[in-house]
Every structure is written in structure tokens, then in C-alpha cells.
Amino acid sequence: MRTPLLYAFLLLTTLQTFAQSILSGGLLKPEQANMDVRHYTVSLSVDPAQQAIDGFTQIEVVLAQPSTTLLFDLLNTFKVSGVWVNNKAKPFTHEKDLIHINLPAAISGKALVKIQYAGKPRVAVRPPWDGGFQWAKDSTGNDWIAISCQMEGAKIFFPCKDHPSDEPNEGADLIITVPKGLVVAGPGLLQKTTYKKASSTYHWKTNYTINNYSILFNIGKYKIVSKPYTTVSGNQVPIVFYVLEEHVQKAAHHLEIFERTIRTQEKYFGEYPWIKEKIGICETPHLGMEHQTLNAYGNKFRYAQLGGLDFDGLMHHEFGHEWWGNKVTGKDWGDMWVQEGICTYGDALIVRELEGEQSHLKHMQRVARGVANKKPVVLGTNIDSDEAYHGDIYGKGAFFMHTLRFILGDDLFFPTLKKLATSPQYTYDNLVTTDDVEQLFSRESGTNLKPLFDFYLRTINKLEVGVVRTGDTTYLVKLLNYDGALPLEVTTSRGVERKNIDKKGVEIGSGTSLLIDDRGFYLKRVIYE
């Protein structure tokens, strides 16, 4: 691929010119740790003229222990007018972006909470990286509204438990009312549309577990362009494109490009995860974002060339999050590389698919050159979204998968990667940690890979390889800063040889100077003596 749009996208994601003032995740509050969210119903009227929303959210929770307090996140830009628990009004406070619901007697087990509120939601400063509501217009003056909130959490517009460790196991309903003539696109399946004289109400529903930053909607003067798709496992699911009315003539070609993306992702990661609903994309005024069954698309139909075909790297990346981020989800923001790094590795796999192995290797060499290595990819646990988010969760995370592939070999690596993406142990309700990923690859390979995971993900070290000339045609090659043995490609006068190297070193004969890992499978430093 030549100068793909993806590189510009990855560069943008690493340049956080606006500090995150609203954070998600971090140390889980005890009142929320006691609470398992099962379902959200978000019912709102949207007023584009006033840039305001008004309505309620219902939250179904299960309490592990009896409690006299329920705690939800909602920005104080909203005025909360009432709270009900199991259909009875309850006293509450709303301070510092937290709703404390005070119960006169402890409750346990299931609870249904309804919160009525209204106000002006946060306006996105630099969507989607600094998120909120984007109140835009299309070229013909129609309202065009998008929401993005990965870093901030859904508390920017509805009360929720704002932590990546808890997704609503039974999905979510969105019931959104907009001025007549506008269309609402949402996650899952459209249940019904109700038309009144001046408004339209769209009821969207997903039955799948979903991260809270994907529980959102987009509004515009949309036309729906769709085509059937047969998954790798033979299931029928529609591809649905919510495209601006003014761009509808571009949709058919775009879906052709999109279908190549879908087939490549399925080849490496297994069947599309949401076959009971839809494969959805929605045109947005910002560049793009991974929203379950409704990926935001704002790349304005600008294509690069890959294997002689039109290709949209941004769309490919965001759609890859249907597996990495939506289906396989990090339990803590500190594990964000799992979704961002492996998804970015998927961007390299389509290069392999359409242009071959040599282009893929060159792509990964460019990725390696972009690694900043200023702080570890995994910084710990109980990390908030701002602390966890930095450029190397993309590039270094992807390159680590490249290293792992070299060490394990294709016959082991690719089936294990697909197992991570398809096994119930790591998908949907079952959120993952970095240790889960390591233990899977260690178990499948019969090798203790924890030192390698720790070295590349939890430090900023590069592998140091020493080459000492011991004779006219002999060299000692050894690892200088890694305990254990690793395979390395060593180029000698006889060609490329794969050698297992450790700190003791291996003597290698060659009539020419040695080249170490010339094709670039490791982030490394070679020291010649």
C-alpha cells in the first residue's frame, strides 16, 4: 500500500492536542463495584436548534450485596428532575458528575432505576478524540449530529456506570425523537418508527452486550443503502449504510470496498460478531469511530490504492473494532492495547491479503519506525482513559503481534489469534486482560511467554543483541538484556538462518559480516564489537 490514509489516521490518534478533561474508568468505586448493569433504556428528545436533549434513562442492575446507595455517572451540565427505584421516587444528589441515590432501606438483587434529566450535552472539541455531541450541518443545510465518547464515557449524555469492566449483558434500547425529516441511526435493529406532525421517534434495540461508548446514535438526512452478505460461516446478515442523501450515488462502490474489508477481517478473526443484527456504517461529520453494528464513517470517500483496488484504511481500521474492542474488550483501560494494537495489526493483514507477504513486511517495518517507546504499552491496572491512551498502544501493540507471529510460526500464531477472537472465554460478556492474552498464547504454544509480554508491553526496552567477532570467519551472537532464548534470523554468507539465541550466545560461522533480524521482526538494537 502506498501512502495509505491509515497512516494519517494513526498519526492523528497519537496527537492529543486537547487534554482530556473528562475521564472514564480508573479505580472502580465501591458502590459501583457492587452493581452489575444488565440493561440500559435511553429515551431522549433531541432539539438541534437549542443543542439540547430531554428525557430519561432506565437502568436495570443486579446488586451483589444489600446496599442503601446507588451511584451513577452523569455530567453536571444536566439537571436531574427525578429519580425512581423500583417505581418509587427516591431522594438523590447530583454533584461532581455523580448521582447518589439514597435509599431508606437496603435493597438487594435486581433493581430498576429511572432517571429523568435534561440539558445541553458536552460539545465535542475535536471529535472523535475529544468527544461529545457534534452539531453540524450537511452541505444543503440539514442538521447532521454525531456523538463520540470513547475517552469520556457515555455519561456525557446518559446516566451510567462509567467503567469498561461492566457492559450491559442484555443490551440496550435507544428511543430517540428528532424533528420530522431527520433520520436516527442506532445500534442493533430498528424496532419501529413513530411519526407525528413535527417529529419522528426511532426505537433501536441491541440484545448483545455492548460497551457504553457504543450506546449512541447519529442523526442526519440519511438514505439507507443496503446489500445482503453471507458470512464466512454461511449466515445471512445485511450490510446497511446510512449515507447522507447528497452522497447516495457513492454508496454502491463504497459497499464494494467495504465488503473486501469484511471478508478479510472474517478470514483472520472469525465470523462477524453481530450476525443477528446488522453490519452497519453511518456517515458522520467526524473522521470515524468504532460503534457496535454502526461504525461511524467520515472519510469523505477518499480512497488509497491497495493491490490495485480502491481501499479505505480508516474504515477498515474502525470496522476491525467489531472484533477488537466490541467483541473482545479490555477489562481495564490499562489493557487498551488489546483492542487497539490487535486491531491495528489487522490493518497490516489486509496488506498481506491484497499485496502479499513482502508488502506486509515493509508495512510492519514502517510501523516499527513509528514506535515512540516513551512509556510502556501496559501501565498497570485501574488506569483511566487519559492515562492509558497513547500512540504506542496502536503501533507497538501491532508490532508485538508481528513479533509473536515470528516466534510461534504461522501454523500456531494465526489459529491462536482466531481463538482469542472466537472463544466464549474471551468474548462478549467475558472481558479480557493482558494476562489472559498471554496465558492463551503460552498455553497454545507450550511456552512461557510471560517474560516476552512483560519485556515488550510493560517496559520501554528494546531487545539488545551483541555481535562479537571471535575469528576471521566466526562470530558470537548473544542477547544482552533478555533472560531466555529467542529465535533470530541471522544473515550469513550462506544465506538466512534461524537461530535460538540467549545470553550465553551462539557461535556462528560466516565469510561475511552478520546481519541480525534484517527483515525486522523485533524492536531491537544490535551492538557490534
URSUL-V639543 format. One record per residue. RES is the residue in one letter. PSI is psi in radians with two decimals (999 if undefined). Layout:
# URSUL-V639543
<<RES/PSI> <RES/PSI>>
This chain:
# URSUL-V639543
<<M/2.35> <R/2.21> <T/1.04> <P/2.68> <L/-0.42> <L/-0.66> <Y/-0.70> <A/-0.69> <F/-0.82> <L/-0.61> <L/-0.78> <L/-0.68> <T/-0.36> <T/-0.15> <L/1.56> <Q/1.48> <T/-0.25> <F/2.19> <A/2.48> <Q/1.92> <S/-0.33> <I/2.17> <L/2.73> <S/2.69> <G/-2.50> <G/-2.81> <L/2.16> <L/2.22> <K/2.48> <P/-0.70> <E/-0.56> <Q/-0.52> <A/-0.47> <N/-0.11> <M/2.19> <D/1.97> <V/2.27> <R/-0.58> <H/2.53> <Y/2.43> <T/2.04> <V/1.99> <S/1.95> <L/2.54> <S/2.35> <V/2.20> <D/1.69> <P/-0.58> <A/-0.70> <Q/-0.09> <Q/0.89> <A/2.80> <I/2.75> <D/2.26> <G/-2.55> <F/2.84> <T/2.33> <Q/2.36> <I/2.14> <E/2.16> <V/2.79> <V/2.21> <L/2.28> <A/-0.65> <Q/2.65> <P/2.49> <S/2.60> <T/0.08> <T/2.34> <L/2.49> <L/2.19> <F/2.70> <D/2.30> <L/2.29> <L/2.55> <N/0.08> <T/-0.27> <F/2.61> <K/2.12> <V/2.14> <S/-0.24> <G/2.62> <V/2.35> <W/2.40> <V/2.12> <N/0.78> <N/0.26> <K/2.31> <A/2.45> <K/2.60> <P/2.66> <F/2.86> <T/2.65> <H/1.64> <E/2.55> <K/0.73> <D/0.42> <L/2.32> <I/1.97> <H/2.09> <I/2.11> <N/2.17> <L/2.30> <P/-0.46> <A/2.55> <A/2.46> <I/2.78> <S/2.98> <G/-2.47> <K/2.52> <A/2.51> <L/2.09> <V/2.29> <K/2.30> <I/2.09> <Q/2.36> <Y/2.92> <A/2.80> <G/-2.98> <K/2.06> <P/2.79> <R/2.35> <V/2.29> <A/2.30> <V/-0.79> <R/1.23> <P/2.56> <P/-0.02> <W/-0.62> <D/1.70> <G/-3.11> <G/-2.73> <F/2.42> <Q/1.93> <W/1.64> <A/3.11> <K/2.53> <D/-3.12> <S/-0.28> <T/0.16> <G/0.07> <N/2.57> <D/2.45> <W/1.87> <I/2.29> <A/2.67> <I/2.42> <S/2.40> <C/0.58> <Q/-0.80> <M/-0.59> <E/-0.49> <G/2.81> <A/-0.13> <K/-0.16> <I/-0.28> <F/-0.11> <F/2.59> <P/2.38> <C/2.99> <K/1.81> <D/1.34> <H/2.37> <P/-0.26> <S/-0.14> <D/1.97> <E/2.59> <P/1.92> <N/-0.49> <E/0.33> <G/-2.70> <A/2.66> <D/2.41> <L/2.14> <I/1.76> <I/2.19> <T/2.28> <V/2.84> <P/2.49> <K/2.43> <G/-0.37> <L/2.71> <V/2.43> <V/2.20> <A/2.37> <G/3.14> <P/2.65> <G/-2.35> <L/2.48> <L/2.12> <Q/-0.80> <K/2.82> <T/2.25> <T/2.17> <Y/2.32> <K/-3.13> <K/-0.73> <A/0.07> <S/2.88> <S/2.44> <T/2.20> <Y/2.24> <H/1.91> <W/2.54> <K/2.33> <T/2.38> <N/-0.09> <Y/2.69> <T/2.55> <I/2.41> <N/2.63> <N/-0.37> <Y/-0.04> <S/-0.12> <I/1.46> <L/-3.10> <F/2.81> <N/2.62> <I/2.38> <G/3.12> <K/1.30> <Y/2.58> <K/2.65> <I/2.11> <V/2.21> <S/2.83> <K/2.65> <P/2.67> <Y/2.38> <T/2.08> <T/3.00> <V/-0.39> <S/0.12> <G/0.15> <N/2.57> <Q/2.25> <V/2.38> <P/2.47> <I/2.17> <V/2.20> <F/1.99> <Y/1.71> <V/2.52> <L/2.48> <E/-0.63> <E/-0.24> <H/0.22> <V/-0.50> <Q/-0.27> <K/-0.14> <A/-0.71> <A/-0.82> <H/-0.66> <H/-0.67> <L/-0.52> <E/-0.78> <I/-0.75> <F/-0.68> <E/-0.61> <R/-0.68> <T/-0.82> <I/-0.80> <R/-0.64> <T/-0.77> <Q/-0.72> <E/-0.66> <K/-0.75> <Y/-0.50> <F/0.00> <G/3.11> <E/2.51> <Y/2.29> <P/-0.33> <W/0.92> <I/-0.36> <K/-0.03> <E/-1.72> <K/2.83> <I/1.84> <G/2.47> <I/2.66> <C/2.23> <E/2.31> <T/2.76> <P/-0.11> <H/2.98> <L/-0.78> <G/2.80> <M/2.62> <E/1.84> <H/2.16> <Q/2.13> <T/0.16> <L/1.12> <N/2.29> <A/2.30> <Y/2.09> <G/0.51> <N/0.08> <K/0.56> <F/0.62> <R/2.15> <Y/2.52> <A/3.12> <Q/2.31> <L/2.04> <G/0.55> <G/0.16> <L/2.64> <D/2.45> <F/2.43> <D/1.71> <G/-0.61> <L/-0.80> <M/-0.71> <H/-0.76> <H/-0.89> <E/-0.68> <F/-0.53> <G/-0.41> <H/-0.20> <E/-0.53> <W/-0.90> <W/1.65> <G/-0.77> <N/-0.91> <K/-0.85> <V/1.97> <T/2.31> <G/2.39> <K/-0.41> <D/2.61> <W/-0.42> <G/-0.31> <D/0.40> <M/-0.42> <W/-0.50> <V/-0.79> <Q/-0.71> <E/-0.73> <G/-0.79> <I/-0.60> <C/-0.73> <T/-0.59> <Y/-0.60> <G/-0.50> <D/-0.58> <A/-0.49> <L/-0.52> <I/-0.46> <V/-0.78> <R/-0.71> <E/-0.73> <L/-0.36> <E/-0.14> <G/3.03> <E/-0.69> <Q/-0.72> <S/-0.66> <H/-0.78> <L/-0.71> <K/-0.68> <H/-0.80> <M/-0.53> <Q/-0.67> <R/-0.68> <V/-0.76> <A/-0.70> <R/-0.37> <G/-0.04> <V/2.13> <A/-0.67> <N/0.68> <K/-0.42> <K/2.75> <P/2.68> <V/-0.74> <V/2.01> <L/-0.06> <G/-2.78> <T/2.97> <N/0.69> <I/2.43> <D/2.95> <S/-0.64> <D/-0.74> <E/-0.65> <A/-0.46> <Y/1.98> <H/2.90> <G/-0.57> <D/-0.24> <I/-0.39> <Y/-1.28> <G/-0.85> <K/-0.62> <G/-0.75> <A/-0.74> <F/-0.53> <F/-0.68> <M/-0.63> <H/-0.75> <T/-0.78> <L/-0.69> <R/-0.76> <F/-0.75> <I/-0.76> <L/-0.51> <G/2.67> <D/-0.68> <D/-0.37> <L/-0.72> <F/-0.93> <F/-0.74> <P/-0.60> <T/-0.70> <L/-0.73> <K/-0.60> <K/-0.69> <L/-0.63> <A/-0.19> <T/-0.38> <S/2.35> <P/-0.45> <Q/-0.44> <Y/0.15> <T/2.88> <Y/-1.97> <D/-0.43> <N/1.73> <L/2.76> <V/2.80> <T/2.96> <T/-0.68> <D/-0.63> <D/-0.76> <V/-0.79> <E/-0.80> <Q/-0.59> <L/-0.88> <F/-0.62> <S/-0.79> <R/-0.78> <E/-0.54> <S/-0.22> <G/0.43> <T/2.47> <N/1.78> <L/0.05> <K/-0.75> <P/-0.65> <L/-0.80> <F/-0.80> <D/-0.74> <F/-0.84> <Y/-0.45> <L/-0.46> <R/0.06> <T/3.05> <I/0.35> <N/2.56> <K/2.59> <L/2.21> <E/2.19> <V/2.17> <G/2.38> <V/2.00> <V/2.22> <R/2.11> <T/-0.13> <G/-3.06> <D/-0.62> <T/0.43> <T/2.56> <Y/2.54> <L/2.12> <V/2.22> <K/2.71> <L/2.43> <L/-0.44> <N/0.40> <Y/2.20> <D/2.11> <G/3.06> <A/2.51> <L/2.53> <P/2.40> <L/2.52> <E/2.19> <V/2.12> <T/2.05> <T/-3.07> <S/-0.28> <R/-0.17> <G/-2.82> <V/2.23> <E/2.46> <R/2.13> <K/2.44> <N/2.06> <I/2.44> <D/-2.93> <K/-0.47> <K/-0.58> <G/2.85> <V/2.30> <E/2.28> <I/2.28> <G/2.47> <S/2.44> <G/-0.10> <T/2.88> <S/2.59> <L/2.52> <L/2.33> <I/2.18> <D/0.90> <D/-0.50> <R/-0.19> <G/1.17> <F/-0.16> <Y/2.57> <L/2.01> <K/2.94> <R/2.16> <V/2.20> <I/2.00> <Y/2.32> <E/999>>
